Amino acid sequence: MRNYFNLHKIRKIGLFVIILFFLFPGISDVISIGPATVEAKITQNGVSSTNNEITPSMIDPKIQAAIATQNRYTPWLMAIQEVIGTATGLTENGRPAILAFTKSEVRAGIIPSDLESVPVVVITTGEFVAMPSSSGKRPAVTIDPKSRFSRPVPIGVSTGNAYECSAGTIGARATDGTNVYSLSNNHVYARENNATVGEMVLQPGLYDTGCIYDSNNVIGNLTNFKPIIFSTSATNTVDAAIALSSTANLGNQTPSNGYGTPKSITAEPALNMYVQKYGRTTALTKGIINGINATINVGYGSGTARFVNQIVVYSRKPFIKPGDSGSLLVTDPDRNPVGLLFAGSSDGKWAIANPIREVLDSFSITIDGE
């Protein structure tokens, strides 16, 4: 009798999984079975609410307690040589946990299995680096985000500073109520703090035109950027810059093979939230938020910078690659802005994003969207 009920349960679970794949065809992109923890647990509780806003008050008190514990132990954990970041996430059974990201495998016993009764999950991601330029192959899509687009250009495509042979991504069209701006990263538009306000920004970026400047590719001028402090004791929160543009030069939706127009109303990041982005290198990709309140060391050409209160995204397939820096992270399918992507792991499966509210508040702007 026991064997019969066990078999019956297995059949029910199998049927449930099959139904999930039919109802949510994109779920295979983010489900993963293996040593990592959070990506295997996907629930609809993480999807943005009807009004597309998830506020901190909606976070489970147990998650808030885990965040507090993570904050207390982050300095100690990151003093361990292999640890490059921490975040609050979930175990496979949905229990709030501290995530410890490492450059390589860590010998057992170096990192404790729990801290103050909060589980510690060690995830080997490799180092996180900023993602400008690209030397990889072009994505296998009919529309090439690296190419030059007719004006007004869409968001999610190649862009860069006229004084640097590199390329990143136009994240969104933003507005202060009067003017419109192209939003991207500091390291895309402001050359890692080295730019001067007024420098021209291009579409496509110089990297995608063989480093040859063409005045016809100018879409605006650098207006403001948030300086990055290159130190592992810093508390950076955003890698962002804006360039003054116009509605004649800059549109507010992705190319037709993307997610469309982002909403103007933002959403707070939440664990297990489905997200998507459209970027210059990998076009449309989908993933899941598996860490919040992250403290991460990120490598740049100018050095290493520590960021706090970041969002960690995971996908079984590459989510971000060099050249995708500046992409807007939005909810899937609601398209509410959640973050501004700027860094990732070498395999592209792990991505780091600034909370979009921090970015927008830095420049007193909003997303000029739907």
Secondary structure as GFF3:
##gff-version 3
##sequence-region A 1 370
A	DSSP	alpha_helix	2	23	.	.	.	ID=ss1
A	DSSP	three_ten_helix	25	29	.	.	.	ID=ss2
A	DSSP	three_ten_helix	38	40	.	.	.	ID=ss3
A	DSSP	three_ten_helix	44	46	.	.	.	ID=ss4
A	DSSP	three_ten_helix	56	58	.	.	.	ID=ss5
A	DSSP	alpha_helix	61	78	.	.	.	ID=ss6
A	DSSP	beta_strand	83	90	.	.	.	ID=ss7
A	DSSP	beta_strand	96	102	.	.	.	ID=ss8
A	DSSP	beta_strand	114	115	.	.	.	ID=ss9
A	DSSP	beta_strand	118	124	.	.	.	ID=ss10
A	DSSP	beta_strand	128	130	.	.	.	ID=ss11
A	DSSP	beta_strand	158	161	.	.	.	ID=ss12
A	DSSP	beta_strand	168	169	.	.	.	ID=ss13
A	DSSP	beta_strand	172	175	.	.	.	ID=ss14
A	DSSP	beta_strand	180	184	.	.	.	ID=ss15
A	DSSP	alpha_helix	186	189	.	.	.	ID=ss16
A	DSSP	beta_strand	200	202	.	.	.	ID=ss17
A	DSSP	three_ten_helix	206	209	.	.	.	ID=ss18
A	DSSP	three_ten_helix	215	217	.	.	.	ID=ss19
A	DSSP	beta_strand	218	225	.	.	.	ID=ss20
A	DSSP	beta_strand	241	244	.	.	.	ID=ss21
A	DSSP	beta_strand	274	279	.	.	.	ID=ss22
A	DSSP	beta_strand	283	300	.	.	.	ID=ss23
A	DSSP	beta_strand	303	314	.	.	.	ID=ss24
A	DSSP	beta_strand	328	331	.	.	.	ID=ss25
A	DSSP	beta_strand	337	344	.	.	.	ID=ss26
A	DSSP	beta_strand	350	355	.	.	.	ID=ss27
A	DSSP	alpha_helix	356	363	.	.	.	ID=ss28
A	DSSP	beta_strand	366	367	.	.	.	ID=ss29
###
